[in-house]
Amino acid sequence: MNKDSKAIVVFFSHAGDNYAVGNIEVGNTKIVADYISKLTYSKLLYD
């Protein structure tokens, strides 16, 4: 994808109190979505 294309990355990621590892600041899905967004020059939409 080039910078002139239009794309959006939509995702849900849970941060905060995590049963398995305790308190996390950023969820795993957001980390991957940020990476995809950078590679595709797209905007992020999340809740």
Protein Blocks (a to p, Z undefined) as FASTA:
>chain_A
ZZkbccdddddddehjdfknopafbdfklmmmmmmmmmnopacddZZ
